[in-house]
Amino acid sequence: MSWIKMPLKYDGKCVVCNLTVKKNEVGFWSRGIGVKHEKCAEKNIDLKCIICDGSVGCPSCEFIEDCNPQAVSPLCICKKCEQLEDPFVSYKNAVIEKFPILNIKI
């Protein structure tokens, strides 16, 4: 998905900061995702890897156009961990450890 910069036709809630984006304010809109302030779009978001807590590398990620970092933030993995011997097992263990409330039995 790509973001379109435009004066917004309606009030909306920013997907980054959750504050109101006013009608006629210049912001960014993406179909199916929502709107964000112009200043919020400038933030260079980089997430932490769920496995190693290192930088994921969002600005250079090949999926950045289709990704909503605010929605996936606790669930993404970095390229280094993606190359582990069995990344899915490492991913499952990290999710179980960091989200015990899910009570996952594997």
Backbone as a ProteinNet text record, in pm:
[ID]
protein_1_A
[PRIMARY]
MSWIKMPLKYDGKCVVCNLTVKKNEVGFWSRGIGVKHEKCAEKNIDLKCIICDGSVGCPSCEFIEDCNPQAVSPLCICKKCEQLEDPFVSYKNAVIEKFPILNIKI
[TERTIARY]
84	0	88	47.3	122.4	36.4	103.4	37.2	27.7	-88.8	-113.3	-121.2	-37.7	-39	-147.3	-237	-348.9	-417	-492.5	-577.9	-692.2	-712.1	-809.3	-952.1	-1042.7	-1182.3	-1264.9	-1220.9	-1296.7	-1202.1	-1258.9	-1181.9	-1150.7	-1037.4	-1000.7	-904.8	-874.4	-781.2	-650	-540.2	-406.7	-369	-322.8	-283.7	-151.1	-78	50	32	-30.3	-39.6	-179	-278.7	-417.8	-486.9	-429	-494.6	-575.4	-667.3	-753.1	-675.7	-699.9	-649.9	-771.5	-765.1	-879.9	-906.9	-1032.1	-1073	-994.1	-950.5	-872.5	-726.6	-686.7	-546.4	-470.8	-349.7	-268.9	-215	-239.3	-194.4	-176.2	-163.1	-146	-262.2	-309.8	-420.1	-379.6	-421.3	-398.1	-524.1	-571.8	-693.8	-676.5	-774.1	-772.5	-686.9	-607.5	-521.9	-570.1	-588.5	-635.8	-558.1	-549.1	-483.2	-375.3	-283.1	-183.5	-143.5	-102.7	-55.2	69.4	93.1	214.1	338.4	335	451	470.3	363.3	374	430.2	404.9	455.8	606.4	659.8	803.3	885.8	822.3	895.4	951.4	1077.4	1145.8	1131.7	1023.5	992.2	1082	1141.1	1216.3	1178.5	1134	1085.1	1196.2	1164.1	1258.3	1220.3	1320.4	1300.8	1244.4	1143.2	1082.8	1178.8	1273.6	1366	1487.1	1557.4	1684.4	1677.1	1564.7	1545.8	1633.6	1694.6	1772.8	1683.1	1740.3	1666.5	1620.5	1496	1440.3	1485.1	1499.6	1541.9	1426.1	1319.2	1199.2	1225.5	1306	1322.8	1375.8	1450.5	1504.9	1436.2	1327.6	1257.6	1184.8	1189.6	1122.6	970.5	918.4	773.9	715.9	795.1	751.1	628.7	613.2	497.4	367.5	375.7	257	239	325.4	327.9	271.5	209.9	167.6	247.1	362.7	449.4	380.7	283	214.9	135.6	89.3	9.7	95.8	211.3	294.4	410.4	420.9	540.8	594	513.3	574.9	601.2	571.6	574.8	674.4	750	840.7	976.1	1048	1182.5	1281.8	1407.7	1512.5	1569.9	1648.4	1710.7	1805.8	1877.1	1971.2	1897.1	1786.6	1710.1	1633.5	1600.9	1535	1627.8	1758.6	1857.3	1897.3	1836.5	1867.5	1833.6	1888.9	1867	1718.2	1642.3	1498.1	1427.6	1409.4	1354.6	1212.6	1133.4	995.4	990.6	1075	1080.6	1127.5	1228.8	1277.1	1167.7	1093.1	983.2	875	832.8	730	773.5	897.9	948.1	950.6	987.7	990.4	849.2	752.6	613.3	561.6	589.7	546.3	607.5	735.4	805.7	756.8	733.9	699.1	549.8	468.1	322.8	265.2	302	255.7	103.9	40.3	-104.7	-177.3	-109.8	-170.9	-185.9	-106.2	-114.3	-106.5	-6.5	11.5	74.1	15.3	69.1	124.8	256.9	319.6	400
-118.3	0	123.9	220.3	344.9	452.8	547.1	657.9	773.8	838.4	951.6	1078.4	1176.8	1304.7	1391.4	1444.4	1523.6	1598.7	1704.4	1765.9	1667.6	1633	1529.5	1582.6	1500.2	1539.6	1529.3	1445.2	1421	1420	1441.9	1421.9	1273	1242.6	1102.6	1090	967.3	941.4	892.9	957.5	923.1	783	698.2	561.4	557.2	667.8	672.3	722.7	840	902.7	895.5	849.5	837.4	970.2	1081.7	1211.2	1239.5	1334.3	1366.7	1439.3	1397.3	1468.3	1543.2	1674.8	1758	1760.8	1781.4	1800.6	1916.7	1903.1	2001.2	2011.6	1941.3	1938.5	1849.9	1889.8	1806.5	1689.8	1571.3	1449.9	1339.7	1218.6	1103.5	1007.4	949.3	854.8	729	614.5	487.5	402.8	352.9	271.9	149.5	128.3	12.6	27.8	134.6	155.5	275.2	388.8	507.2	631.1	723.1	851.2	874	963.7	1005.9	1149.3	1218.3	1355.7	1359.7	1473.7	1492.1	1474.5	1529.7	1517.6	1374	1299.2	1159.2	1071.6	1108	1030.9	1046.3	1156.8	1182.6	1099.9	1045.1	966.3	842.2	819.1	704.7	586.5	512.9	405.5	285.1	234.8	110.4	26.6	-92.9	-180.3	-264.3	-326.6	-417.2	-560.6	-642.4	-783.7	-856.7	-938.7	-1012.3	-1115.7	-1163	-1267.1	-1208.3	-1114	-1064.3	-921.7	-853.3	-713.6	-615.1	-658.8	-569	-494	-406.2	-328.7	-419.1	-400.6	-480	-424.8	-293.7	-232.2	-193.8	-141.9	-105.3	-15	90.6	180	110.3	1.9	-66.5	-200.5	-228.6	-356.2	-362.7	-479.1	-495.6	-497.9	-513.9	-519.3	-388.7	-283.2	-159.9	-97.4	-111.1	-53.5	-124.8	-252.2	-330.6	-349.1	-288.7	-312.3	-192.6	-221.5	-117.7	-140.1	-75	-100.7	-84.2	4.2	22.3	-102	-177.7	-296.8	-419.7	-428.4	-548.6	-530.4	-414.2	-380	-487.3	-558.6	-657.1	-791.5	-804.2	-935.7	-952.8	-852.7	-859.2	-919	-975.6	-1027.4	-963.3	-959.1	-897.8	-998.7	-949.4	-1034.9	-1136.5	-1095.2	-1186.6	-1306.7	-1281.7	-1390.6	-1471.3	-1408.5	-1479.6	-1587	-1567	-1660.8	-1769.8	-1771.8	-1875.8	-2013.3	-2117.6	-2254.3	-2288.5	-2255.9	-2279.1	-2154.2	-2054.2	-1926.6	-1937.6	-2029.8	-2040.7	-2087.3	-2182.7	-2229.9	-2116.8	-2042.6	-1928.1	-1823.4	-1800.1	-1703.7	-1748.8	-1874.7	-1927.5	-1914.5	-1950.5	-1942.1	-1798.1	-1704.4	-1563.1	-1511.7	-1552.3	-1510.6	-1566.3	-1693.8	-1755.5	-1682.7	-1648.4	-1581.4	-1438.8	-1364.6	-1222.8	-1197.9	-1296	-1281.3	-1400	-1416.4	-1532.5	-1536.1	-1421.1	-1415.6	-1493.9	-1515.2	-1591.9	-1738.9	-1785.1	-1922.2	-2025.1	-2010.6	-2098.9	-2229.8	-2340.2	-2473.2	-2533.3	-2546.3	-2602	-2724.2
0	0	0	-74.9	-72.9	-7.4	52.6	119	22	17.5	-71.8	12.8	-21.8	49.3	-12.3	72.8	22.2	135.8	102.5	203.9	232.1	355.6	388.8	381.6	331	311.2	438.6	531.7	654.4	774.6	892.4	1014.6	1027.2	1085.4	1106	1222.3	1259.1	1368.7	1309.7	1347.7	1299	1346.5	1253.9	1288.7	1364.7	1368.8	1439.8	1582.7	1598.7	1731	1793.9	1719.6	1765.3	1794.2	1750.4	1764.2	1638.4	1647.3	1533.6	1425	1301.7	1184.4	1130.8	1128.9	1093.3	943	909.9	771.1	711.4	587.4	510	553.9	659.7	699.8	600.4	564	474.7	555.7	504.2	571.1	469.4	517.5	429.8	449.5	339.2	340.8	265.7	317.2	249.3	261.8	150	147.3	237.6	323.8	411.6	536.4	542.9	660.2	739.9	674.5	743	705	800.3	776.3	881.7	848	946.3	918.1	1025.8	1013.5	926.1	866.6	786.5	874.6	996.1	1085.8	1134.3	1150.2	1193.2	1081.8	958.6	845.1	831.4	883	871.1	968.2	1070.4	1168.9	1101.2	1122	1062.8	1159.6	1144.7	1237.5	1212.1	1317.3	1308.7	1429.5	1405.4	1510	1571	1684.1	1749.7	1714.6	1691.8	1659.8	1781.7	1760.7	1871.7	1929.5	1849.7	1895.3	1967.4	1903.7	1960	2014.8	1999.2	2041.4	1965.1	1856.7	1772.3	1675.2	1598.1	1498.8	1384.6	1342.8	1233.1	1098.1	1087.6	961.5	872	930.4	854.1	733.6	746.8	632	506.6	522.6	405.3	378.4	447.4	431.7	297.7	234.5	105.1	118.1	239.7	260.9	314	325.5	390.6	323.3	193.4	124.3	161.6	200.3	234.1	383.9	462.6	606.8	683	794.3	887.7	1016.6	1030.9	1146.7	1281.7	1291.2	1418.7	1456.8	1358.9	1386.7	1413.6	1351.8	1365.2	1462.1	1523.4	1599.9	1694	1769.7	1858.2	1791.8	1663.8	1601	1487.5	1453.6	1338.9	1378.3	1279.7	1305.6	1209.1	1250.8	1169.5	1070.2	976.4	874.5	937	1042.5	1108.1	1166.7	1236.3	1297.2	1192.5	1082.7	972.7	915.2	929.8	876.5	976.1	1095.2	1193.1	1136.4	1198.5	1149.7	1141.4	1244.5	1242.4	1295.1	1208.8	1255.8	1310.5	1257.5	1305.8	1451.3	1487.9	1626.5	1718.1	1675.7	1754.6	1769.7	1662.4	1663.6	1762	1753.4	1844.1	1989.4	2018.9	2156.2	2206.2	2119.6	2158.5	2186	2104.1	2125.1	2257.3	2284.5	2410.3	2530	2519.7	2629.2	2651	2542.8	2555.5	2572.1	2537.6	2550.4	2627.8	2755.9	2832.3	2849.6	2840.3	2856.7	2746.7	2634.1	2525.3	2562.6	2660.1	2710.3	2597.1	2513.1	2398.4	2444.7	2403.9	2435.5	2307.8	2302.1	2181.3	2219.3
[MASK]
++++++++++++++++++++++++++++++++++++++++++++++++++++++++++++++++++++++++++++++++++++++++++++++++++++++++++

